[in-house]
């Protein structure tokens, strides 16, 4: 049995890989990437078969953010020419939900810039979510920033299924990316969402200057948080942001990262997220041998590829769209 197949067997059995074993995946030669993906696919297939979950984002509030996150074009320290607007009204959020259904997405993600929602903004989200869940077979994911326990409970009661708040980077690298909130603020918000009964979603952005060791430890941190869904973003270094000069992640490295996330978080939804098209380029289809979820359409302030291309990619792989990404039993 090859080393990678052994990792797959152990992951399926719930065993945790060591730091050095995780590093062996990230630092493997390029000719090992296909065997690594083959083994990661055994884990993915065990839990999810050949299903691919589709998610769609709506940018419910753009720009105007007081936080100083170095990767973000909506941040106060960004000079990128992004569109700026306050919270969208209910009818626009409902129209977005209908569009998500047309794109065959099972989850509709309402995302807003800012440190956290005001009471008025929260009221608007809740009103829209209640109508969406009453009239459409969509799961709702909210990503509204830092939450109090009380606000988390209100979102859950309104019908929000999942709450996203990414850890983004390694604890030790956090202050190199932002100083306007702490790493613990992020973890505490995930815990508030869990305590309220929402499914926790938390992931990372690869390519912000972290080391390979830190990437492995980030995968472990997400395992400890017990995030049900793990979005893996690859930095899109937007001109005008503090990280605009960062190099892209090489496609083969991106595939190794996704495989690592699958081995360390074997039963979780691994989603190839922002920067997918830019960093993976022509190797995007291979990502689905490790991941089981993607975003369709555009991201917050950057464009994605057409929905038709994504649908064809899934079909050409012999995979199928899963509106509800439930592990195979």
MIVEX-143246 format. One record per residue (C-alpha): residue number from 1; x negated, z negated, y. Coordinates in steps of 0.2 Angstrom, whole numbers, m for minus. Example, Ala and Ser with C-alpha at 12.3 -4.5 7.8 and 13.67 -1.06 7.14 Angstrom:
BEGIN
<1, <m62, m39, m22>>,
<2, <m68, m36, m5>>,
//
This chain:
BEGIN
<1, <0, 0, 0>>,
<2, <m7, 5, 17>>,
<3, <m10, m8, 31>>,
<4, <5, m1, 41>>,
<5, <17, m1, 26>>,
<6, <12, m19, 23>>,
<7, <16, m24, 41>>,
<8, <33, m15, 38>>,
<9, <37, m25, 22>>,
<10, <32, m41, 31>>,
<11, <42, m37, 46>>,
<12, <58, m34, 36>>,
<13, <55, m50, 27>>,
<14, <54, m60, 43>>,
<15, <36, m63, 43>>,
<16, <27, m64, 60>>,
<17, <11, m53, 62>>,
<18, <m4, m61, 70>>,
<19, <m12, m57, 87>>,
<20, <m26, m47, 78>>,
<21, <m13, m37, 68>>,
<22, <m3, m33, 83>>,
<23, <m19, m27, 92>>,
<24, <m24, m17, 77>>,
<25, <m8, m7, 80>>,
<26, <m11, m5, 99>>,
<27, <m29, 0, 96>>,
<28, <m27, 11, 81>>,
<29, <m35, 29, 82>>,
<30, <m23, 43, 87>>,
<31, <m23, 50, 70>>,
<32, <m15, 34, 64>>,
<33, <0, 35, 75>>,
<34, <11, 45, 63>>,
<35, <8, 33, 49>>,
<36, <11, 19, 60>>,
<37, <28, 27, 66>>,
<38, <32, 30, 48>>,
<39, <30, 12, 44>>,
<40, <40, 7, 60>>,
<41, <54, 18, 55>>,
<42, <56, 9, 38>>,
<43, <59, m7, 48>>,
<44, <71, 2, 60>>,
<45, <80, 11, 46>>,
<46, <82, m6, 37>>,
<47, <91, m14, 52>>,
<48, <99, 1, 61>>,
<49, <99, 16, 49>>,
<50, <98, 32, 59>>,
<51, <110, 27, 73>>,
<52, <105, 28, 91>>,
<53, <113, 18, 104>>,
<54, <116, 26, 121>>,
<55, <117, 16, 137>>,
<56, <121, 22, 155>>,
<57, <115, 14, 172>>,
<58, <125, 13, 188>>,
<59, <115, 8, 203>>,
<60, <128, m3, 211>>,
<61, <118, m9, 226>>,
<62, <102, 1, 231>>,
<63, <87, m5, 241>>,
<64, <88, m19, 253>>,
<65, <79, m31, 241>>,
<66, <70, m46, 248>>,
<67, <59, m48, 233>>,
<68, <41, m41, 233>>,
<69, <40, m34, 216>>,
<70, <25, m21, 216>>,
<71, <33, m9, 204>>,
<72, <50, m7, 213>>,
<73, <54, 6, 226>>,
<74, <69, m5, 232>>,
<75, <58, m20, 236>>,
<76, <54, m26, 253>>,
<77, <36, m21, 252>>,
<78, <40, m3, 247>>,
<79, <40, 12, 259>>,
<80, <47, 24, 246>>,
<81, <62, 34, 254>>,
<82, <76, 27, 243>>,
<83, <94, 27, 247>>,
<84, <100, 11, 253>>,
<85, <118, 5, 252>>,
<86, <128, m11, 249>>,
<87, <138, m15, 234>>,
<88, <149, m1, 227>>,
<89, <168, m3, 227>>,
<90, <178, m5, 212>>,
<91, <184, 13, 211>>,
<92, <166, 19, 211>>,
<93, <161, 7, 197>>,
<94, <176, 13, 187>>,
<95, <172, 31, 190>>,
<96, <154, 27, 183>>,
<97, <162, 19, 167>>,
<98, <172, 35, 164>>,
<99, <156, 45, 166>>,
<100, <148, 34, 153>>,
<101, <161, 37, 141>>,
<102, <159, 56, 144>>,
<103, <141, 54, 140>>,
<104, <145, 45, 123>>,
<105, <137, 29, 130>>,
<106, <143, 13, 121>>,
<107, <136, 2, 135>>,
<108, <138, 3, 153>>,
<109, <125, m6, 164>>,
<110, <130, m12, 181>>,
<111, <113, m15, 190>>,
<112, <111, m21, 208>>,
<113, <96, m24, 219>>,
<114, <92, m41, 226>>,
<115, <87, m59, 221>>,
<116, <104, m63, 214>>,
<117, <122, m59, 218>>,
<118, <132, m67, 232>>,
<119, <149, m74, 228>>,
<120, <157, m59, 236>>,
<121, <147, m47, 226>>,
<122, <150, m57, 210>>,
<123, <169, m56, 214>>,
<124, <168, m37, 215>>,
<125, <159, m35, 199>>,
<126, <171, m47, 190>>,
<127, <186, m37, 197>>,
<128, <179, m20, 191>>,
<129, <173, m27, 174>>,
<130, <190, m34, 170>>,
<131, <198, m18, 173>>,
<132, <185, m8, 163>>,
<133, <186, m19, 148>>,
<134, <205, m18, 148>>,
<135, <206, 1, 149>>,
<136, <190, 8, 141>>,
<137, <181, 4, 124>>,
<138, <164, 0, 133>>,
<139, <153, m14, 132>>,
<140, <147, m20, 149>>,
<141, <129, m26, 153>>,
<142, <126, m33, 170>>,
<143, <109, m34, 179>>,
<144, <111, m43, 195>>,
<145, <96, m54, 197>>,
<146, <93, m72, 195>>,
<147, <109, m82, 190>>,
<148, <115, m99, 190>>,
<149, <124, m107, 175>>,
<150, <141, m106, 184>>,
<151, <139, m88, 189>>,
<152, <134, m83, 171>>,
<153, <150, m92, 164>>,
<154, <160, m82, 177>>,
<155, <153, m65, 171>>,
<156, <156, m70, 153>>,
<157, <174, m75, 156>>,
<158, <176, m58, 165>>,
<159, <171, m48, 149>>,
<160, <152, m45, 152>>,
<161, <145, m43, 135>>,
<162, <126, m43, 139>>,
<163, <115, m49, 153>>,
<164, <98, m41, 157>>,
<165, <84, m49, 166>>,
<166, <67, m43, 161>>,
<167, <51, m54, 159>>,
<168, <43, m38, 165>>,
<169, <25, m43, 161>>,
<170, <14, m57, 154>>,
<171, <16, m74, 161>>,
<172, <m3, m74, 167>>,
<173, <m1, m57, 175>>,
<174, <16, m61, 184>>,
<175, <8, m66, 201>>,
<176, <m1, m50, 202>>,
<177, <16, m41, 202>>,
<178, <27, m52, 212>>,
<179, <26, m69, 221>>,
<180, <43, m70, 227>>,
<181, <50, m78, 211>>,
<182, <41, m86, 196>>,
<183, <40, m80, 178>>,
<184, <50, m96, 173>>,
<185, <64, m90, 185>>,
<186, <66, m75, 174>>,
<187, <66, m85, 158>>,
<188, <78, m97, 165>>,
<189, <91, m83, 169>>,
<190, <90, m76, 152>>,
<191, <93, m94, 145>>,
<192, <108, m96, 157>>,
<193, <115, m80, 150>>,
<194, <113, m86, 133>>,
<195, <121, m103, 136>>,
<196, <136, m94, 144>>,
<197, <138, m84, 128>>,
<198, <132, m67, 134>>,
<199, <120, m57, 123>>,
<200, <103, m58, 131>>,
<201, <93, m43, 136>>,
<202, <75, m44, 142>>,
<203, <61, m32, 141>>,
<204, <44, m26, 149>>,
<205, <36, m13, 160>>,
<206, <20, m6, 152>>,
<207, <6, 1, 163>>,
<208, <5, m12, 177>>,
<209, <m13, m18, 173>>,
<210, <m9, m29, 158>>,
<211, <m22, m30, 144>>,
<212, <m18, m25, 126>>,
<213, <m19, m44, 121>>,
<214, <m6, m47, 134>>,
<215, <6, m33, 128>>,
<216, <5, m41, 110>>,
<217, <9, m58, 118>>,
<218, <23, m51, 128>>,
<219, <31, m45, 112>>,
<220, <29, m62, 105>>,
<221, <37, m70, 121>>,
<222, <52, m59, 119>>,
<223, <53, m64, 101>>,
<224, <53, m82, 106>>,
<225, <66, m79, 120>>,
<226, <76, m71, 106>>,
<227, <82, m56, 116>>,
<228, <95, m46, 107>>,
<229, <90, m30, 116>>,
<230, <73, m26, 122>>,
<231, <71, m12, 135>>,
<232, <53, m5, 135>>,
<233, <49, 3, 152>>,
<234, <34, 13, 156>>,
<235, <28, 12, 174>>,
<236, <34, 26, 185>>,
<237, <22, 23, 199>>,
<238, <33, 29, 214>>,
<239, <24, 33, 230>>,
<240, <26, 20, 243>>,
<241, <26, 6, 231>>,
<242, <11, m6, 229>>,
<243, <8, 1, 211>>,
<244, <8, 19, 216>>,
<245, <m10, 22, 211>>,
<246, <m8, 16, 193>>,
<247, <m11, 29, 179>>,
<248, <3, 34, 167>>,
<249, <3, 27, 150>>,
<250, <m3, 40, 138>>,
<251, <10, 46, 126>>,
<252, <1, 41, 110>>,
<253, <m1, 23, 118>>,
<254, <17, 23, 122>>,
<255, <22, 26, 104>>,
<256, <10, 12, 98>>,
<257, <18, 0, 110>>,
<258, <36, 5, 104>>,
<259, <30, 3, 86>>,
<260, <22, m14, 90>>,
<261, <39, m20, 98>>,
<262, <48, m15, 82>>,
<263, <36, m24, 70>>,
<264, <36, m40, 80>>,
<265, <55, m39, 84>>,
<266, <61, m30, 69>>,
<267, <80, m33, 70>>,
<268, <82, m31, 88>>,
<269, <88, m17, 98>>,
<270, <72, m8, 105>>,
<271, <77, 3, 120>>,
<272, <65, 17, 127>>,
<273, <69, 14, 145>>,
<274, <62, 19, 162>>,
<275, <48, 31, 163>>,
<276, <52, 38, 146>>,
<277, <52, 56, 151>>,
<278, <37, 55, 163>>,
<279, <25, 45, 150>>,
<280, <31, 51, 133>>,
<281, <33, 69, 139>>,
<282, <35, 81, 124>>,
<283, <33, 66, 112>>,
<284, <50, 58, 117>>,
<285, <58, 62, 100>>,
<286, <45, 52, 90>>,
<287, <49, 37, 100>>,
<288, <66, 36, 91>>,
<289, <57, 32, 74>>,
<290, <53, 15, 82>>,
<291, <66, 13, 95>>,
<292, <85, 14, 92>>,
<293, <92, 15, 109>>,
<294, <89, 25, 125>>,
<295, <97, 27, 143>>,
<296, <106, 43, 146>>,
<297, <106, 50, 164>>,
<298, <97, 44, 179>>,
<299, <88, 27, 181>>,
<300, <90, 17, 197>>,
<301, <80, 27, 209>>,
<302, <72, 40, 198>>,
<303, <79, 55, 188>>,
<304, <81, 56, 169>>,
<305, <83, 72, 159>>,
<306, <100, 80, 156>>,
<307, <112, 71, 144>>,
<308, <113, 87, 134>>,
<309, <94, 87, 130>>,
<310, <96, 69, 124>>,
<311, <111, 73, 113>>,
<312, <101, 88, 106>>,
<313, <86, 77, 103>>,
<314, <96, 65, 93>>,
<315, <104, 79, 83>>,
<316, <88, 88, 80>>,
<317, <80, 72, 73>>,
<318, <94, 71, 60>>,
<319, <100, 55, 69>>,
<320, <117, 51, 76>>,
<321, <124, 42, 91>>,
<322, <130, 24, 88>>,
<323, <143, 18, 101>>,
<324, <140, 0, 95>>,
<325, <122, m3, 89>>,
<326, <126, m15, 75>>,
<327, <113, m19, 62>>,
<328, <116, m11, 45>>,
<329, <121, m25, 32>>,
//
